[in-house]
Structures are given as structure tokens and as C-alpha cells.
Amino acid sequence: MKKKETLWELLKRLDEEAGQFNVHLSEANRYFDKTAMATKKVLETHEKELHKLIRQVKRSLKIFMKENKKDERGNNK
């Protein structure tokens, strides 16, 4: 069984606990920020690759459509 604590002892213990909580909260925020930055970099890389792929598909589709029109004109004659 715990001994009874005085008000000052309780306040001191509360202050220590609050300090430890703030340290842990600060560390958790640091980890969160670090992870968020890494995730942002990965997403930006994927976005760039996706846009590059879309440009390539558009370019290929444009060439394909031109060739298709040439074939249609050649078959109609």
C-alpha cells in the first residue's frame, strides 16, 4: 500500500509526469513529421512517374491515331 502523499509531493510528481509526457509527445511528433516527409517524397516520385507515363501514352496514341487515319484513307481508295 502506498504511503499518503502531501499536496506538494503530488504536485512535484504531477510536474515530473507532465515533463515525461511532453518529452514522449515531442518524440512522437518528430517521428510523425519524419514519416510524413518520407511519404510525401514517395508520393511525389510516383506522381512524376505517372505524369511521365501519361505523356508517353498520349504521344503514342497520337502517333497510332495518325497511322490509323492513313490506313483508312489508303483502304478507301
C-alpha positions, 0 to 999 in steps of 0.5 A: 500500500502506498504511503499518503502523499502531501499536496506538494509531493503530488504536485512535484510528481504531477510536474515530473509526469507532465515533463515525461509526457511532453518529452514522449509527445515531442518524440512522437511528433518528430517521428510523425513529421519524419514519416510524413516527409518520407511519404510525401517524397514517395508520393511525389516520385510516383506522381512524376512517374505517372505524369511521365507515363501519361505523356508517353501514352498520349504521344503514342496514341497520337502517333497510332491515331495518325497511322490509323487515319492513313490506313483508312484513307489508303483502304478507301481508295 
